[in-house]
């Protein structure tokens, strides 16, 4: 399913970039930093699992995880709702 792989790459790249930007923000307390780090790890884990397994179900699950993360930044100019 090449379209699924391309969509995963696109959504993951956007969500990862936004998560890393939030993590690099100044003035984060330890609990917030830990939460953001956990979110970033979860995002990467879903992506890596989908790439390793490669089934349509794994790709769909990872896309859902990445979309949910990307929707946190729906106001960002690079956000694409598709």
N, CA, C and O atoms as CSV, one atom per row, in Angstrom:
chain,resi,resn,atom,element,x,y,z
A,1,UNK,N,N,0.840,-1.184,0.000
A,1,UNK,CA,C,0.000,0.000,0.000
A,1,UNK,C,C,0.884,1.247,0.000
A,1,UNK,O,O,1.077,1.854,1.053
A,2,UNK,N,N,1.419,1.637,-1.136
A,2,UNK,CA,C,2.332,2.775,-1.213
A,2,UNK,C,C,1.709,4.083,-0.735
A,2,UNK,O,O,2.387,4.886,-0.094
A,3,UNK,N,N,0.447,4.309,-1.030
A,3,UNK,CA,C,-0.192,5.550,-0.600
A,3,UNK,C,C,-0.207,5.637,0.916
A,3,UNK,O,O,-0.014,6.716,1.476
A,4,UNK,N,N,-0.436,4.510,1.589
A,4,UNK,CA,C,-0.436,4.477,3.051
A,4,UNK,C,C,0.939,4.792,3.608
A,4,UNK,O,O,1.062,5.502,4.606
A,5,UNK,N,N,1.959,4.274,2.977
A,5,UNK,CA,C,3.328,4.542,3.426
A,5,UNK,C,C,3.678,6.021,3.233
A,5,UNK,O,O,4.300,6.637,4.098
A,6,UNK,N,N,3.279,6.573,2.108
A,6,UNK,CA,C,3.554,7.997,1.854
A,6,UNK,C,C,2.805,8.881,2.845
A,6,UNK,O,O,3.352,9.862,3.348
A,7,UNK,N,N,1.563,8.533,3.119
A,7,UNK,CA,C,0.772,9.293,4.091
A,7,UNK,C,C,1.403,9.196,5.474
A,7,UNK,O,O,1.498,10.199,6.182
A,8,UNK,N,N,1.828,8.017,5.860
A,8,UNK,CA,C,2.487,7.836,7.153
A,8,UNK,C,C,3.738,8.701,7.245
A,8,UNK,O,O,3.953,9.376,8.252
A,9,UNK,N,N,4.553,8.686,6.216
A,9,UNK,CA,C,5.780,9.498,6.212
A,9,UNK,C,C,5.461,10.978,6.388
A,9,UNK,O,O,6.105,11.678,7.170
A,10,UNK,N,N,4.467,11.437,5.655
A,10,UNK,CA,C,4.094,12.846,5.689
A,10,UNK,C,C,3.551,13.264,7.054
A,10,UNK,O,O,3.993,14.261,7.625
A,11,UNK,N,N,2.602,12.508,7.568
A,11,UNK,CA,C,1.983,12.855,8.851
A,11,UNK,C,C,2.988,12.706,9.981
A,11,UNK,O,O,3.022,13.531,10.894
A,12,UNK,N,N,3.801,11.666,9.929
A,12,UNK,CA,C,4.814,11.459,10.967
A,12,UNK,C,C,5.824,12.605,10.983
A,12,UNK,O,O,6.176,13.104,12.052
A,13,UNK,N,N,6.289,13.022,9.819
A,13,UNK,CA,C,7.279,14.103,9.754
A,13,UNK,C,C,6.722,15.395,10.362
A,13,UNK,O,O,7.419,16.083,11.107
A,14,UNK,N,N,5.483,15.716,10.045
A,14,UNK,CA,C,4.866,16.926,10.598
A,14,UNK,C,C,4.707,16.808,12.111
A,14,UNK,O,O,5.097,17.712,12.850
A,15,UNK,N,N,4.136,15.695,12.571
A,15,UNK,CA,C,3.878,15.521,14.006
A,15,UNK,C,C,5.184,15.484,14.795
A,15,UNK,O,O,5.268,16.060,15.879
A,16,UNK,N,N,6.193,14.819,14.265
A,16,UNK,CA,C,7.492,14.740,14.951
A,16,UNK,C,C,8.129,16.120,15.054
A,16,UNK,O,O,8.643,16.487,16.110
A,17,UNK,N,N,8.101,16.876,13.984
A,17,UNK,CA,C,8.697,18.217,13.995
A,17,UNK,C,C,8.019,19.120,15.013
A,17,UNK,O,O,8.688,19.854,15.740
A,18,UNK,N,N,6.698,19.067,15.067
A,18,UNK,CA,C,5.972,19.893,16.037
A,18,UNK,C,C,6.244,19.439,17.469
A,18,UNK,O,O,6.398,20.270,18.365
A,19,UNK,N,N,6.303,18.128,17.688
A,19,UNK,CA,C,6.574,17.602,19.032
A,19,UNK,C,C,7.979,17.993,19.486
A,19,UNK,O,O,8.178,18.364,20.643
A,20,UNK,N,N,8.944,17.912,18.590
A,20,UNK,CA,C,10.309,18.303,18.937
A,20,UNK,C,C,10.387,19.794,19.233
A,20,UNK,O,O,11.122,20.208,20.129
A,21,UNK,N,N,9.643,20.600,18.494
A,21,UNK,CA,C,9.644,22.045,18.730
A,21,UNK,C,C,9.068,22.359,20.113
A,21,UNK,O,O,9.594,23.210,20.830
A,22,UNK,N,N,7.982,21.666,20.483
A,22,UNK,CA,C,7.410,21.874,21.817
A,22,UNK,C,C,8.392,21.446,22.903
A,22,UNK,O,O,8.507,22.104,23.937
A,23,UNK,N,N,9.083,20.365,22.671
A,23,UNK,CA,C,10.036,19.831,23.650
A,23,UNK,C,C,11.218,20.771,23.842
A,23,UNK,O,O,11.785,20.837,24.933
A,24,UNK,N,N,11.593,21.490,22.808
A,24,UNK,CA,C,12.720,22.411,22.895
A,24,UNK,C,C,12.323,23.773,23.447
A,24,UNK,O,O,13.162,24.662,23.586
A,25,UNK,N,N,11.038,23.933,23.760
A,25,UNK,CA,C,10.567,25.207,24.300
A,25,UNK,C,C,11.210,25.522,25.642
A,25,UNK,O,O,11.586,24.623,26.394
A,26,UNK,N,N,11.326,26.770,25.919
A,26,UNK,CA,C,11.930,27.203,27.173
A,26,UNK,C,C,10.874,27.244,28.276
A,26,UNK,O,O,9.678,27.380,28.018
A,27,UNK,N,N,11.347,27.123,29.490
A,27,UNK,CA,C,10.471,27.258,30.639
A,27,UNK,C,C,9.589,26.055,30.923
A,27,UNK,O,O,8.582,26.182,31.620
A,28,UNK,N,N,9.949,24.888,30.397
A,28,UNK,CA,C,9.163,23.696,30.662
A,28,UNK,C,C,9.543,23.123,32.025
A,28,UNK,O,O,10.724,22.990,32.346
A,29,UNK,N,N,8.539,22.790,32.813
A,29,UNK,CA,C,8.860,22.126,34.071
A,29,UNK,C,C,9.157,20.649,33.792
A,29,UNK,O,O,8.928,20.164,32.684
A,30,UNK,N,N,9.659,19.952,34.784
A,30,UNK,CA,C,10.106,18.570,34.593
A,30,UNK,C,C,8.954,17.649,34.188
A,30,UNK,O,O,9.132,16.772,33.343
A,31,UNK,N,N,7.793,17.840,34.775
A,31,UNK,CA,C,6.651,16.985,34.444
A,31,UNK,C,C,6.204,17.193,32.997
A,31,UNK,O,O,5.905,16.225,32.297
A,32,UNK,N,N,6.157,18.432,32.550
A,32,UNK,CA,C,5.762,18.724,31.165
A,32,UNK,C,C,6.797,18.177,30.183
A,32,UNK,O,O,6.440,17.632,29.139
A,33,UNK,N,N,8.072,18.322,30.518
A,33,UNK,CA,C,9.137,17.801,29.660
A,33,UNK,C,C,9.035,16.272,29.545
A,33,UNK,O,O,9.205,15.708,28.463
A,34,UNK,N,N,8.757,15.617,30.673
A,34,UNK,CA,C,8.616,14.161,30.663
A,34,UNK,C,C,7.416,13.744,29.810
A,34,UNK,O,O,7.491,12.770,29.061
A,35,UNK,N,N,6.317,14.480,29.926
A,35,UNK,CA,C,5.122,14.177,29.148
A,35,UNK,C,C,5.377,14.345,27.648
A,35,UNK,O,O,4.977,13.500,26.849
A,36,UNK,N,N,6.034,15.420,27.278
A,36,UNK,CA,C,6.348,15.660,25.864
A,36,UNK,C,C,7.310,14.614,25.321
A,36,UNK,O,O,7.174,14.178,24.178
A,37,UNK,N,N,8.278,14.210,26.131
A,37,UNK,CA,C,9.220,13.169,25.719
A,37,UNK,C,C,8.485,11.855,25.511
A,37,UNK,O,O,8.760,11.130,24.555
A,38,UNK,N,N,7.564,11.550,26.393
A,38,UNK,CA,C,6.773,10.328,26.267
A,38,UNK,C,C,5.930,10.349,24.997
A,38,UNK,O,O,5.839,9.341,24.297
A,39,UNK,N,N,5.317,11.488,24.696
A,39,UNK,CA,C,4.521,11.617,23.479
A,39,UNK,C,C,5.380,11.415,22.234
A,39,UNK,O,O,4.958,10.759,21.281
A,40,UNK,N,N,6.570,11.974,22.248
A,40,UNK,CA,C,7.478,11.831,21.106
A,40,UNK,C,C,7.917,10.378,20.941
A,40,UNK,O,O,7.985,9.872,19.821
A,41,UNK,N,N,8.211,9.714,22.044
A,41,UNK,CA,C,8.591,8.291,21.971
A,41,UNK,C,C,7.450,7.438,21.452
A,41,UNK,O,O,7.666,6.531,20.648
A,42,UNK,N,N,6.232,7.722,21.906
A,42,UNK,CA,C,5.065,6.964,21.450
A,42,UNK,C,C,4.872,7.146,19.943
A,42,UNK,O,O,4.582,6.189,19.225
A,43,UNK,N,N,5.033,8.350,19.489
A,43,UNK,CA,C,4.919,8.658,18.067
A,43,UNK,C,C,5.967,7.872,17.270
A,43,UNK,O,O,5.651,7.252,16.255
A,44,UNK,N,N,7.203,7.909,17.740
A,44,UNK,CA,C,8.270,7.194,17.039
A,44,UNK,C,C,8.052,5.688,17.090
A,44,UNK,O,O,8.294,4.991,16.104
A,45,UNK,N,N,7.595,5.183,18.234
A,45,UNK,CA,C,7.359,3.749,18.350
A,45,UNK,C,C,6.307,3.293,17.342
A,45,UNK,O,O,6.494,2.279,16.670
A,46,UNK,N,N,5.201,4.033,17.233
A,46,UNK,CA,C,4.147,3.668,16.291
A,46,UNK,C,C,4.684,3.666,14.858
A,46,UNK,O,O,4.386,2.764,14.075
A,47,UNK,N,N,5.472,4.675,14.530
A,47,UNK,CA,C,6.060,4.777,13.190
A,47,UNK,C,C,7.005,3.601,12.919
A,47,UNK,O,O,6.914,2.952,11.877
A,48,UNK,N,N,7.898,3.337,13.852
A,48,UNK,CA,C,8.876,2.259,13.673
A,48,UNK,C,C,8.194,0.900,13.580
A,48,UNK,O,O,8.586,0.063,12.768
A,49,UNK,N,N,7.189,0.679,14.395
A,49,UNK,CA,C,6.448,-0.586,14.371
A,49,UNK,C,C,5.769,-0.786,13.014
A,49,UNK,O,O,5.811,-1.880,12.452
A,50,UNK,N,N,5.155,0.256,12.500
A,50,UNK,CA,C,4.485,0.155,11.202
A,50,UNK,C,C,5.488,-0.132,10.092
A,50,UNK,O,O,5.214,-0.931,9.196
A,51,UNK,N,N,6.641,0.515,10.147
A,51,UNK,CA,C,7.669,0.288,9.128
A,51,UNK,C,C,8.195,-1.149,9.210
A,51,UNK,O,O,8.457,-1.779,8.185
A,52,UNK,N,N,8.345,-1.659,10.428
A,52,UNK,CA,C,8.886,-3.000,10.600
A,52,UNK,C,C,7.871,-4.066,10.181
A,52,UNK,O,O,8.211,-4.998,9.451
A,53,UNK,N,N,6.632,-3.928,10.642
A,53,UNK,CA,C,5.603,-4.924,10.351
A,53,UNK,C,C,5.137,-4.802,8.904
A,53,UNK,O,O,5.073,-5.795,8.179
A,54,UNK,N,N,4.816,-3.591,8.493
A,54,UNK,CA,C,4.486,-3.331,7.096
A,54,UNK,C,C,3.101,-3.737,6.640
A,54,UNK,O,O,2.779,-3.588,5.461
A,55,UNK,N,N,2.275,-4.245,7.535
A,55,UNK,CA,C,0.923,-4.623,7.110
A,55,UNK,C,C,0.037,-3.386,7.010
A,55,UNK,O,O,0.346,-2.334,7.571
A,56,UNK,N,N,-1.060,-3.533,6.291
A,56,UNK,CA,C,-2.001,-2.425,6.162
A,56,UNK,C,C,-2.556,-2.010,7.520
A,56,UNK,O,O,-2.749,-0.823,7.783
A,57,UNK,N,N,-2.810,-2.988,8.376
A,57,UNK,CA,C,-3.351,-2.682,9.707
A,57,UNK,C,C,-2.340,-1.891,10.541
A,57,UNK,O,O,-2.713,-0.947,11.237
A,58,UNK,N,N,-1.081,-2.269,10.473
A,58,UNK,CA,C,-0.043,-1.554,11.221
A,58,UNK,C,C,0.127,-0.138,10.692
A,58,UNK,O,O,0.293,0.805,11.465
A,59,UNK,N,N,0.087,0.008,9.375
A,59,UNK,CA,C,0.187,1.345,8.782
A,59,UNK,C,C,-0.994,2.220,9.197
A,59,UNK,O,O,-0.816,3.387,9.544
A,60,UNK,N,N,-2.193,1.654,9.158
A,60,UNK,CA,C,-3.387,2.413,9.534
A,60,UNK,C,C,-3.325,2.847,11.003
A,60,UNK,O,O,-3.681,3.976,11.338
A,61,UNK,N,N,-2.873,1.947,11.866
A,61,UNK,CA,C,-2.772,2.279,13.288
A,61,UNK,C,C,-1.751,3.393,13.517
A,61,UNK,O,O,-2.000,4.313,14.296
A,62,UNK,N,N,-0.619,3.313,12.850
A,62,UNK,CA,C,0.413,4.342,13.000
A,62,UNK,C,C,-0.056,5.676,12.430
A,62,UNK,O,O,0.234,6.729,12.999
A,63,UNK,N,N,-0.769,5.642,11.322
A,63,UNK,CA,C,-1.307,6.871,10.747
A,63,UNK,C,C,-2.285,7.517,11.729
A,63,UNK,O,O,-2.289,8.737,11.891
A,64,UNK,N,N,-3.113,6.700,12.382
A,64,UNK,CA,C,-4.049,7.241,13.374
A,64,UNK,C,C,-3.313,7.914,14.528
A,64,UNK,O,O,-3.698,9.000,14.963
A,65,UNK,N,N,-2.261,7.279,15.022
A,65,UNK,CA,C,-1.466,7.854,16.113
A,65,UNK,C,C,-0.843,9.176,15.665
A,65,UNK,O,O,-0.888,10.167,16.394
A,66,UNK,N,N,-0.269,9.185,14.477
A,66,UNK,CA,C,0.388,10.393,13.969
A,66,UNK,C,C,-0.622,11.503,13.683
A,66,UNK,O,O,-0.342,12.675,13.934
A,67,UNK,N,N,-1.782,11.144,13.164
A,67,UNK,CA,C,-2.824,12.153,12.905
A,67,UNK,C,C,-3.296,12.796,14.199
A,67,UNK,O,O,-3.494,14.009,14.269
A,68,UNK,N,N,-3.473,11.969,15.221
A,68,UNK,CA,C,-3.906,12.508,16.509
A,68,UNK,C,C,-2.879,13.510,17.031
A,68,UNK,O,O,-3.237,14.575,17.535
A,69,UNK,N,N,-1.611,13.160,16.905
A,69,UNK,CA,C,-0.550,14.066,17.343
A,69,UNK,C,C,-0.520,15.324,16.475
A,69,UNK,O,O,-0.319,16.426,16.985
A,70,UNK,N,N,-0.715,15.164,15.186
A,70,UNK,CA,C,-0.684,16.315,14.270
A,70,UNK,C,C,-1.852,17.259,14.521
A,70,UNK,O,O,-1.723,18.469,14.336
A,71,UNK,N,N,-2.979,16.721,14.936
A,71,UNK,CA,C,-4.153,17.557,15.174
A,71,UNK,C,C,-3.956,18.499,16.360
A,71,UNK,O,O,-4.684,19.484,16.485
A,72,UNK,N,N,-3.002,18.220,17.220
A,72,UNK,CA,C,-2.683,19.151,18.311
A,72,UNK,C,C,-2.180,20.483,17.754
A,72,UNK,O,O,-2.261,21.518,18.415
A,73,UNK,N,N,-1.663,20.437,16.535
A,73,UNK,CA,C,-1.102,21.627,15.898
A,73,UNK,C,C,-1.901,22.032,14.666
A,73,UNK,O,O,-1.335,22.459,13.660
A,74,UNK,N,N,-3.197,21.897,14.753
A,74,UNK,CA,C,-4.066,22.209,13.611
A,74,UNK,C,C,-3.978,23.675,13.190
A,74,UNK,O,O,-4.309,24.010,12.053
A,75,UNK,N,N,-3.542,24.543,14.083
A,75,UNK,CA,C,-3.423,25.964,13.764
A,75,UNK,C,C,-2.101,26.316,13.066
A,75,UNK,O,O,-1.912,27.442,12.606
A,76,UNK,N,N,-1.207,25.349,12.995
A,76,UNK,CA,C,0.095,25.594,12.367
A,76,UNK,C,C,-0.091,25.786,10.859
A,76,UNK,O,O,-0.901,25.087,10.251
A,77,UNK,N,N,0.645,26.721,10.243
A,77,UNK,CA,C,0.467,26.985,8.807
A,77,UNK,C,C,0.786,25.790,7.911
A,77,UNK,O,O,0.258,25.712,6.801
A,78,UNK,N,N,1.614,24.874,8.342
A,78,UNK,CA,C,1.963,23.711,7.524
A,78,UNK,C,C,1.014,22.539,7.722
A,78,UNK,O,O,1.163,21.506,7.069
A,79,UNK,N,N,0.044,22.684,8.611
A,79,UNK,CA,C,-0.904,21.601,8.881
A,79,UNK,C,C,-1.762,21.325,7.665
A,79,UNK,O,O,-2.306,22.245,7.055
A,80,UNK,N,N,-1.883,20.046,7.313
A,80,UNK,CA,C,-2.723,19.631,6.196
A,80,UNK,C,C,-3.779,18.674,6.743
A,80,UNK,O,O,-3.434,17.572,7.170
A,81,UNK,N,N,-5.039,19.059,6.743
A,81,UNK,CA,C,-6.070,18.204,7.345
A,81,UNK,C,C,-6.295,16.884,6.613
A,81,UNK,O,O,-6.951,15.992,7.151
A,82,UNK,N,N,-5.779,16.743,5.430
A,82,UNK,CA,C,-5.937,15.489,4.709
A,82,UNK,C,C,-4.889,14.527,5.144
A,82,UNK,O,O,-4.845,13.399,4.653
